Amino acid sequence: MSFLNLKNKNILVTGVANKKSIAWHIAKTLEEEGAKVIYSVRSDDRKKSLEKLLAGKMVFVCDVEKEEEVERLKTEVSQHCKVLHGFVHSIAFANYSQGWKPFHETPKKDFLQSIDISCYSLINLANAFKELLDQRASIVTVSISTTRMAAENYGYMAPAKAALDSTLCFLAKSFSAFSQIRFNSINPGLLKTSASAGIPGYIDSYLHAEKATLRKKGLTTQEAANAAVFLLSERSSGINAQGLVLDAGMSTNYFDQKLIKPTGEG
């Protein structure tokens, strides 16, 4: 038996967009550990674009903004497996189509949509699947390393993630009334993903964050995925209602001398 003991465990993974997605790295690592991964993607178009990457795999479509599609996903998954041992919530959205705006100019419609997709969807999916989940199942969502640092270009996505951080605690408490199901998050620093590339000015932020890490090298998507897989396994059974920060030491290194006084300055 492997250390993680994930062989033949049924895990639902949501949010794969392409081969750079953190959800894809989690899914392929789960499969390497012998887990049976079920995929949920946002749209038929997304499913079609992933035909090559997910060839031969069980893939369903669910737009979490639509209640009827969440119900349909539950029905479809339950028809293919009797129990889920966990699921990965890797779903987030912010509308950056109009470019960067000061936070106080955030449109109400965009803010509420972000909360709906990025946060409420975890509540909705957990509630929908509660009867199918194993009594010791593990649910893992994807947050960010800190919601207290006001990165202007990240905007209202950070408050949405803050809501997500709080939500997993309340879900863990709520589910404890009838199960030992755990809710945790991985909270990575800046990653090279396609979703991140849609954030205005992200590359400059990433390069700065990389310099702030203790190792002077940014976190890899695979490193974040590895932590998620650990949280999905029984080896993390003592961890519940927690966010696992993965930032390569960035949060301890803001006063690095090379950041304070870059080479060449007086």
KOLNU-744899 format. One record per residue (C-alpha): residue in three letters; x, y, z; chain. Coordinates in nm, 4 decimals, padded with zeros to 6 digits, m for minus. Example, Ala and Ser with C-alpha at 12.3 -4.5 7.8 and 13.67 -1.06 7.14 Angstrom:
2
<node type="ala" u="01.2300" v="m00.4500" w="00.7800" mol="A"/>
<node type="ser" u="01.3670" v="m00.1060" w="00.7140" mol="A"/>
! end
This chain:
266
<node type="met" u="00.0000" v="00.0000" w="00.0000" mol="A"/>
<node type="ser" u="00.1257" v="00.3453" w="m00.0838" mol="A"/>
<node type="phe" u="00.1671" v="00.6035" w="00.1905" mol="A"/>
<node type="leu" u="m00.1301" v="00.8106" w="00.0710" mol="A"/>
<node type="asn" u="m00.3567" v="00.5075" w="00.0172" mol="A"/>
<node type="leu" u="m00.5524" v="00.6714" w="m00.2647" mol="A"/>
<node type="lys" u="m00.5753" v="00.3669" w="m00.4896" mol="A"/>
<node type="asn" u="m00.9295" v="00.3128" w="m00.6209" mol="A"/>
<node type="lys" u="m01.0605" v="00.6160" w="m00.4317" mol="A"/>
<node type="asn" u="m01.3212" v="00.8115" w="m00.6281" mol="A"/>
<node type="ile" u="m01.2325" v="01.1798" w="m00.6484" mol="A"/>
<node type="leu" u="m01.4266" v="01.4471" w="m00.8357" mol="A"/>
<node type="val" u="m01.2030" v="01.7207" w="m00.9777" mol="A"/>
<node type="thr" u="m01.3634" v="02.0424" w="m01.0973" mol="A"/>
<node type="gly" u="m01.2102" v="02.3294" w="m01.2881" mol="A"/>
<node type="val" u="m00.9674" v="02.1817" w="m01.5394" mol="A"/>
<node type="ala" u="m00.9217" v="02.4377" w="m01.8159" mol="A"/>
<node type="asn" u="m00.5975" v="02.3227" w="m01.9795" mol="A"/>
<node type="lys" u="m00.2695" v="02.1457" w="m01.9023" mol="A"/>
<node type="lys" u="m00.1487" v="02.4455" w="m01.6985" mol="A"/>
<node type="ser" u="m00.4466" v="02.4316" w="m01.4614" mol="A"/>
<node type="ile" u="m00.3806" v="02.3518" w="m01.0994" mol="A"/>
<node type="ala" u="m00.6836" v="02.1214" w="m01.1210" mol="A"/>
<node type="trp" u="m00.5134" v="01.9228" w="m01.3981" mol="A"/>
<node type="his" u="m00.1926" v="01.8867" w="m01.1969" mol="A"/>
<node type="ile" u="m00.3964" v="01.7635" w="m00.9005" mol="A"/>
<node type="ala" u="m00.5930" v="01.5206" w="m01.1170" mol="A"/>
<node type="lys" u="m00.2938" v="01.3648" w="m01.2897" mol="A"/>
<node type="thr" u="m00.1132" v="01.3265" w="m00.9564" mol="A"/>
<node type="leu" u="m00.4208" v="01.1557" w="m00.8113" mol="A"/>
<node type="glu" u="m00.4266" v="00.9206" w="m01.1087" mol="A"/>
<node type="glu" u="m00.0570" v="00.8448" w="m01.0608" mol="A"/>
<node type="glu" u="m00.1500" v="00.7420" w="m00.7048" mol="A"/>
<node type="gly" u="m00.4162" v="00.5064" w="m00.8387" mol="A"/>
<node type="ala" u="m00.7241" v="00.7177" w="m00.7670" mol="A"/>
<node type="lys" u="m01.0238" v="00.7108" w="m00.9995" mol="A"/>
<node type="val" u="m01.0746" v="01.0707" w="m01.1087" mol="A"/>
<node type="ile" u="m01.4046" v="01.2068" w="m01.2342" mol="A"/>
<node type="tyr" u="m01.3839" v="01.5409" w="m01.4124" mol="A"/>
<node type="ser" u="m01.6276" v="01.8303" w="m01.4183" mol="A"/>
<node type="val" u="m01.5704" v="02.1196" w="m01.6589" mol="A"/>
<node type="arg" u="m01.7591" v="02.4439" w="m01.7089" mol="A"/>
<node type="ser" u="m01.9060" v="02.4069" w="m02.0578" mol="A"/>
<node type="asp" u="m01.9450" v="02.1848" w="m02.3629" mol="A"/>
<node type="asp" u="m01.6926" v="02.4053" w="m02.5418" mol="A"/>
<node type="arg" u="m01.4423" v="02.3509" w="m02.2614" mol="A"/>
<node type="lys" u="m01.5043" v="01.9763" w="m02.2735" mol="A"/>
<node type="lys" u="m01.4404" v="01.9773" w="m02.6475" mol="A"/>
<node type="ser" u="m01.1182" v="02.1740" w="m02.6088" mol="A"/>
<node type="leu" u="m00.9999" v="01.9143" w="m02.3556" mol="A"/>
<node type="glu" u="m01.0792" v="01.6094" w="m02.5692" mol="A"/>
<node type="lys" u="m00.7129" v="01.5275" w="m02.6263" mol="A"/>
<node type="leu" u="m00.5980" v="01.5966" w="m02.2691" mol="A"/>
<node type="leu" u="m00.8849" v="01.4051" w="m02.1080" mol="A"/>
<node type="ala" u="m00.9224" v="01.1315" w="m02.3682" mol="A"/>
<node type="gly" u="m01.0755" v="00.8173" w="m02.2221" mol="A"/>
<node type="lys" u="m01.1638" v="00.9846" w="m01.8931" mol="A"/>
<node type="met" u="m01.5057" v="01.0432" w="m01.7339" mol="A"/>
<node type="val" u="m01.5913" v="01.4073" w="m01.8004" mol="A"/>
<node type="phe" u="m01.9133" v="01.5889" w="m01.7112" mol="A"/>
<node type="val" u="m02.0237" v="01.9470" w="m01.7739" mol="A"/>
<node type="cys" u="m02.1410" v="02.1779" w="m01.4959" mol="A"/>
<node type="asp" u="m02.1717" v="02.5548" w="m01.4937" mol="A"/>
<node type="val" u="m02.1894" v="02.6196" w="m01.1182" mol="A"/>
<node type="glu" u="m02.3832" v="02.9419" w="m01.1744" mol="A"/>
<node type="lys" u="m02.6789" v="02.7257" w="m01.2791" mol="A"/>
<node type="glu" u="m02.8537" v="02.5348" w="m01.0003" mol="A"/>
<node type="glu" u="m02.9996" v="02.2795" w="m01.2381" mol="A"/>
<node type="glu" u="m02.6531" v="02.1890" w="m01.3677" mol="A"/>
<node type="val" u="m02.5220" v="02.1261" w="m01.0155" mol="A"/>
<node type="glu" u="m02.8170" v="01.8915" w="m00.9593" mol="A"/>
<node type="arg" u="m02.7525" v="01.7223" w="m01.2925" mol="A"/>
<node type="leu" u="m02.3847" v="01.6742" w="m01.2054" mol="A"/>
<node type="lys" u="m02.4815" v="01.5059" w="m00.8781" mol="A"/>
<node type="thr" u="m02.7157" v="01.2704" w="m01.0624" mol="A"/>
<node type="glu" u="m02.4628" v="01.1863" w="m01.3330" mol="A"/>
<node type="val" u="m02.1801" v="01.1203" w="m01.0887" mol="A"/>
<node type="ser" u="m02.4023" v="00.9067" w="m00.8638" mol="A"/>
<node type="gln" u="m02.4902" v="00.6916" w="m01.1646" mol="A"/>
<node type="his" u="m02.1232" v="00.6085" w="m01.2145" mol="A"/>
<node type="cys" u="m02.0023" v="00.5568" w="m00.8566" mol="A"/>
<node type="lys" u="m02.1649" v="00.4623" w="m00.5288" mol="A"/>
<node type="val" u="m01.9431" v="00.6802" w="m00.3137" mol="A"/>
<node type="leu" u="m01.7129" v="00.9789" w="m00.3503" mol="A"/>
<node type="his" u="m01.4053" v="00.9867" w="m00.1303" mol="A"/>
<node type="gly" u="m01.3506" v="01.3540" w="m00.1950" mol="A"/>
<node type="phe" u="m01.3634" v="01.6364" w="m00.4414" mol="A"/>
<node type="val" u="m01.1490" v="01.9245" w="m00.5559" mol="A"/>
<node type="his" u="m01.3053" v="02.2680" w="m00.5866" mol="A"/>
<node type="ser" u="m01.0809" v="02.4576" w="m00.8260" mol="A"/>
<node type="ile" u="m01.3305" v="02.7134" w="m00.9500" mol="A"/>
<node type="ala" u="m01.2854" v="03.0899" w="m00.9503" mol="A"/>
<node type="phe" u="m01.3771" v="03.3804" w="m01.1729" mol="A"/>
<node type="ala" u="m01.3364" v="03.7562" w="m01.1854" mol="A"/>
<node type="asn" u="m01.4369" v="03.9704" w="m01.4798" mol="A"/>
<node type="tyr" u="m01.1259" v="04.1590" w="m01.5873" mol="A"/>
<node type="ser" u="m01.2594" v="04.2299" w="m01.9368" mol="A"/>
<node type="gln" u="m01.2686" v="04.6048" w="m01.8732" mol="A"/>
<node type="gly" u="m00.9101" v="04.6089" w="m01.7458" mol="A"/>
<node type="trp" u="m00.7884" v="04.7300" w="m01.4098" mol="A"/>
<node type="lys" u="m01.0098" v="04.9608" w="m01.2058" mol="A"/>
<node type="pro" u="m00.9633" v="05.1069" w="m00.8574" mol="A"/>
<node type="phe" u="m01.1249" v="04.8746" w="m00.6047" mol="A"/>
<node type="his" u="m01.3872" v="05.1297" w="m00.5027" mol="A"/>
<node type="glu" u="m01.5157" v="05.1301" w="m00.8616" mol="A"/>
<node type="thr" u="m01.5868" v="04.7560" w="m00.8588" mol="A"/>
<node type="pro" u="m01.9188" v="04.6921" w="m01.0360" mol="A"/>
<node type="lys" u="m02.1730" v="04.5242" w="m00.8075" mol="A"/>
<node type="lys" u="m02.2674" v="04.2727" w="m01.0751" mol="A"/>
<node type="asp" u="m01.9069" v="04.1608" w="m01.1243" mol="A"/>
<node type="phe" u="m01.8396" v="04.1394" w="m00.7501" mol="A"/>
<node type="leu" u="m02.1457" v="03.9256" w="m00.6806" mol="A"/>
<node type="gln" u="m02.0739" v="03.6988" w="m00.9766" mol="A"/>
<node type="ser" u="m01.7237" v="03.6421" w="m00.8440" mol="A"/>
<node type="ile" u="m01.8587" v="03.5502" w="m00.4996" mol="A"/>
<node type="asp" u="m02.1145" v="03.3170" w="m00.6575" mol="A"/>
<node type="ile" u="m01.8653" v="03.1278" w="m00.8738" mol="A"/>
<node type="ser" u="m01.5577" v="03.1412" w="m00.6518" mol="A"/>
<node type="cys" u="m01.7170" v="03.0886" w="m00.3105" mol="A"/>
<node type="tyr" u="m02.0846" v="02.9933" w="m00.3049" mol="A"/>
<node type="ser" u="m02.0194" v="02.7129" w="m00.5524" mol="A"/>
<node type="leu" u="m01.8255" v="02.5272" w="m00.2811" mol="A"/>
<node type="ile" u="m02.1284" v="02.5420" w="m00.0500" mol="A"/>
<node type="asn" u="m02.3624" v="02.4364" w="m00.3285" mol="A"/>
<node type="leu" u="m02.1486" v="02.1433" w="m00.4438" mol="A"/>
<node type="ala" u="m02.0870" v="02.0215" w="m00.0889" mol="A"/>
<node type="asn" u="m02.4578" v="02.0269" w="m00.0126" mol="A"/>
<node type="ala" u="m02.5475" v="01.8570" w="m00.3404" mol="A"/>
<node type="phe" u="m02.2994" v="01.5724" w="m00.2868" mol="A"/>
<node type="lys" u="m02.3349" v="01.5248" w="00.0897" mol="A"/>
<node type="glu" u="m02.5268" v="01.1959" w="00.0577" mol="A"/>
<node type="leu" u="m02.2735" v="01.0545" w="m00.1897" mol="A"/>
<node type="leu" u="m01.9639" v="01.1486" w="00.0099" mol="A"/>
<node type="asp" u="m01.7867" v="00.8923" w="00.2232" mol="A"/>
<node type="gln" u="m01.8154" v="00.9622" w="00.5965" mol="A"/>
<node type="arg" u="m01.4427" v="01.0440" w="00.6023" mol="A"/>
<node type="ala" u="m01.4237" v="01.2212" w="00.2696" mol="A"/>
<node type="ser" u="m01.1923" v="01.5148" w="00.2101" mol="A"/>
<node type="ile" u="m01.2868" v="01.8317" w="00.0217" mol="A"/>
<node type="val" u="m01.0086" v="02.0603" w="m00.0953" mol="A"/>
<node type="thr" u="m01.0498" v="02.4051" w="m00.2442" mol="A"/>
<node type="val" u="m00.7957" v="02.6480" w="m00.3894" mol="A"/>
<node type="ser" u="m00.7444" v="02.9839" w="m00.2230" mol="A"/>
<node type="ile" u="m00.4478" v="03.2264" w="m00.2206" mol="A"/>
<node type="ser" u="m00.1538" v="03.2715" w="00.0155" mol="A"/>
<node type="thr" u="m00.2956" v="03.5872" w="00.1727" mol="A"/>
<node type="thr" u="m00.6103" v="03.7942" w="00.1363" mol="A"/>
<node type="arg" u="m00.4695" v="04.0723" w="00.3532" mol="A"/>
<node type="met" u="m00.2270" v="04.2100" w="00.0963" mol="A"/>
<node type="ala" u="m00.4097" v="04.4585" w="m00.1232" mol="A"/>
<node type="ala" u="m00.2610" v="04.3840" w="m00.4644" mol="A"/>
<node type="glu" u="m00.4427" v="04.6401" w="m00.6749" mol="A"/>
<node type="asn" u="m00.4480" v="04.4357" w="m00.9937" mol="A"/>
<node type="tyr" u="m00.6031" v="04.1357" w="m00.8138" mol="A"/>
<node type="gly" u="m00.8934" v="04.3536" w="m00.7041" mol="A"/>
<node type="tyr" u="m01.2142" v="04.1967" w="m00.5795" mol="A"/>
<node type="met" u="m01.0871" v="03.8419" w="m00.6339" mol="A"/>
<node type="ala" u="m00.9101" v="03.8670" w="m00.2968" mol="A"/>
<node type="pro" u="m01.2318" v="03.9437" w="m00.1011" mol="A"/>
<node type="ala" u="m01.3926" v="03.6507" w="m00.2836" mol="A"/>
<node type="lys" u="m01.1092" v="03.4256" w="m00.1663" mol="A"/>
<node type="ala" u="m01.1421" v="03.5650" w="00.1862" mol="A"/>
<node type="ala" u="m01.5056" v="03.4595" w="00.1796" mol="A"/>
<node type="leu" u="m01.3929" v="03.1170" w="00.0569" mol="A"/>
<node type="asp" u="m01.1438" v="03.0856" w="00.3448" mol="A"/>
<node type="ser" u="m01.4189" v="03.1529" w="00.5960" mol="A"/>
<node type="thr" u="m01.6686" v="02.9321" w="00.4145" mol="A"/>
<node type="leu" u="m01.4582" v="02.6177" w="00.4450" mol="A"/>
<node type="cys" u="m01.4484" v="02.6646" w="00.8243" mol="A"/>
<node type="phe" u="m01.8256" v="02.6943" w="00.8445" mol="A"/>
<node type="leu" u="m01.8732" v="02.3953" w="00.6148" mol="A"/>
<node type="ala" u="m01.6380" v="02.1869" w="00.8290" mol="A"/>
<node type="lys" u="m01.8395" v="02.2781" w="01.1376" mol="A"/>
<node type="ser" u="m02.1748" v="02.2204" w="00.9687" mol="A"/>
<node type="phe" u="m02.0780" v="01.8805" w="00.8253" mol="A"/>
<node type="ser" u="m01.9319" v="01.7688" w="01.1601" mol="A"/>
<node type="ala" u="m02.2892" v="01.7264" w="01.2867" mol="A"/>
<node type="phe" u="m02.3316" v="01.4129" w="01.0742" mol="A"/>
<node type="ser" u="m01.9891" v="01.3098" w="00.9397" mol="A"/>
<node type="gln" u="m01.6125" v="01.3321" w="00.9651" mol="A"/>
<node type="ile" u="m01.5871" v="01.5000" w="00.6256" mol="A"/>
<node type="arg" u="m01.3031" v="01.7517" w="00.6172" mol="A"/>
<node type="phe" u="m01.2786" v="02.0851" w="00.4366" mol="A"/>
<node type="asn" u="m00.9377" v="02.2404" w="00.3725" mol="A"/>
<node type="ser" u="m00.7689" v="02.4617" w="00.1193" mol="A"/>
<node type="ile" u="m00.4329" v="02.4996" w="m00.0416" mol="A"/>
<node type="asn" u="m00.3265" v="02.8632" w="m00.0389" mol="A"/>
<node type="pro" u="m00.0519" v="02.9040" w="m00.2975" mol="A"/>
<node type="gly" u="00.1457" v="03.2123" w="m00.3793" mol="A"/>
<node type="leu" u="00.1635" v="03.3335" w="m00.7377" mol="A"/>
<node type="leu" u="00.1538" v="03.0569" w="m00.9996" mol="A"/>
<node type="lys" u="00.2060" v="03.0368" w="m01.3749" mol="A"/>
<node type="thr" u="m00.1430" v="02.9396" w="m01.4892" mol="A"/>
<node type="ser" u="m00.3622" v="03.0518" w="m01.7762" mol="A"/>
<node type="ala" u="m00.6160" v="03.1914" w="m01.5305" mol="A"/>
<node type="ser" u="m00.3478" v="03.4038" w="m01.3658" mol="A"/>
<node type="ala" u="m00.2382" v="03.5334" w="m01.7049" mol="A"/>
<node type="gly" u="m00.5770" v="03.7033" w="m01.7351" mol="A"/>
<node type="ile" u="m00.5027" v="03.9314" w="m01.4390" mol="A"/>
<node type="pro" u="m00.3791" v="04.2752" w="m01.5530" mol="A"/>
<node type="gly" u="m00.0077" v="04.3187" w="m01.4822" mol="A"/>
<node type="tyr" u="00.0284" v="03.9672" w="m01.3448" mol="A"/>
<node type="ile" u="00.3700" v="03.8944" w="m01.4943" mol="A"/>
<node type="asp" u="00.5294" v="04.1893" w="m01.3130" mol="A"/>
<node type="ser" u="00.3667" v="04.0779" w="m00.9877" mol="A"/>
<node type="tyr" u="00.4882" v="03.7220" w="m01.0391" mol="A"/>
<node type="leu" u="00.8472" v="03.8269" w="m01.1039" mol="A"/>
<node type="his" u="00.8468" v="04.0473" w="m00.7937" mol="A"/>
<node type="ala" u="00.6976" v="03.7698" w="m00.5790" mol="A"/>
<node type="glu" u="00.9603" v="03.5283" w="m00.7065" mol="A"/>
<node type="lys" u="01.2353" v="03.7603" w="m00.5839" mol="A"/>
<node type="ala" u="01.0648" v="03.7739" w="m00.2433" mol="A"/>
<node type="thr" u="01.0716" v="03.3965" w="m00.1892" mol="A"/>
<node type="leu" u="01.3457" v="03.2592" w="00.0298" mol="A"/>
<node type="arg" u="01.4707" v="03.0366" w="m00.2490" mol="A"/>
<node type="lys" u="01.4382" v="03.3067" w="m00.5180" mol="A"/>
<node type="lys" u="01.2235" v="03.0728" w="m00.7222" mol="A"/>
<node type="gly" u="00.8482" v="03.0852" w="m00.7530" mol="A"/>
<node type="leu" u="00.6130" v="02.8131" w="m00.6401" mol="A"/>
<node type="thr" u="00.5381" v="02.5568" w="m00.9092" mol="A"/>
<node type="thr" u="00.1883" v="02.4413" w="m00.9910" mol="A"/>
<node type="gln" u="00.2965" v="02.0843" w="m00.9209" mol="A"/>
<node type="glu" u="00.4092" v="02.1795" w="m00.5705" mol="A"/>
<node type="ala" u="00.0643" v="02.3228" w="m00.5027" mol="A"/>
<node type="ala" u="m00.0969" v="02.0109" w="m00.6487" mol="A"/>
<node type="asn" u="00.1135" v="01.7829" w="m00.4289" mol="A"/>
<node type="ala" u="m00.0178" v="01.9577" w="m00.1187" mol="A"/>
<node type="ala" u="m00.3766" v="01.9219" w="m00.2399" mol="A"/>
<node type="val" u="m00.3292" v="01.5491" w="m00.2981" mol="A"/>
<node type="phe" u="m00.1925" v="01.5117" w="00.0550" mol="A"/>
<node type="leu" u="m00.4992" v="01.6898" w="00.1946" mol="A"/>
<node type="leu" u="m00.7231" v="01.4567" w="m00.0058" mol="A"/>
<node type="ser" u="m00.5563" v="01.1533" w="00.1497" mol="A"/>
<node type="glu" u="m00.6192" v="00.9865" w="00.4845" mol="A"/>
<node type="arg" u="m00.2690" v="01.0920" w="00.5918" mol="A"/>
<node type="ser" u="m00.4032" v="01.4417" w="00.6537" mol="A"/>
<node type="ser" u="m00.6889" v="01.3143" w="00.8721" mol="A"/>
<node type="gly" u="m00.5954" v="01.5485" w="01.1579" mol="A"/>
<node type="ile" u="m00.6275" v="01.8580" w="00.9408" mol="A"/>
<node type="asn" u="m00.9686" v="02.0236" w="00.9118" mol="A"/>
<node type="ala" u="m01.0923" v="02.3783" w="00.8451" mol="A"/>
<node type="gln" u="m00.7411" v="02.4912" w="00.7569" mol="A"/>
<node type="gly" u="m00.5657" v="02.6743" w="00.4763" mol="A"/>
<node type="leu" u="m00.2226" v="02.5350" w="00.3904" mol="A"/>
<node type="val" u="m00.0056" v="02.8280" w="00.2814" mol="A"/>
<node type="leu" u="00.2442" v="02.7485" w="00.0050" mol="A"/>
<node type="asp" u="00.4527" v="03.0523" w="m00.0795" mol="A"/>
<node type="ala" u="00.8147" v="02.9318" w="m00.0657" mol="A"/>
<node type="gly" u="00.8697" v="03.1578" w="00.2348" mol="A"/>
<node type="met" u="00.7624" v="03.4776" w="00.0588" mol="A"/>
<node type="ser" u="00.5542" v="03.6015" w="00.3529" mol="A"/>
<node type="thr" u="00.8598" v="03.6028" w="00.5815" mol="A"/>
<node type="asn" u="01.0901" v="03.7773" w="00.3385" mol="A"/>
<node type="tyr" u="00.9435" v="04.1195" w="00.2623" mol="A"/>
<node type="phe" u="01.2532" v="04.2917" w="00.4050" mol="A"/>
<node type="asp" u="01.5076" v="04.1000" w="00.2009" mol="A"/>
<node type="gln" u="01.8014" v="04.3323" w="00.1407" mol="A"/>
<node type="lys" u="01.7928" v="04.2650" w="m00.2335" mol="A"/>
<node type="leu" u="01.4357" v="04.3941" w="m00.2412" mol="A"/>
<node type="ile" u="01.5050" v="04.6939" w="m00.0203" mol="A"/>
<node type="lys" u="01.8181" v="04.7931" w="m00.2048" mol="A"/>
<node type="pro" u="01.8359" v="04.6329" w="m00.5511" mol="A"/>
<node type="thr" u="02.1797" v="04.5821" w="m00.7009" mol="A"/>
<node type="gly" u="02.3141" v="04.9026" w="m00.8499" mol="A"/>
<node type="glu" u="02.1341" v="05.1393" w="m00.6130" mol="A"/>
<node type="gly" u="02.3337" v="05.3656" w="m00.3805" mol="A"/>
! end
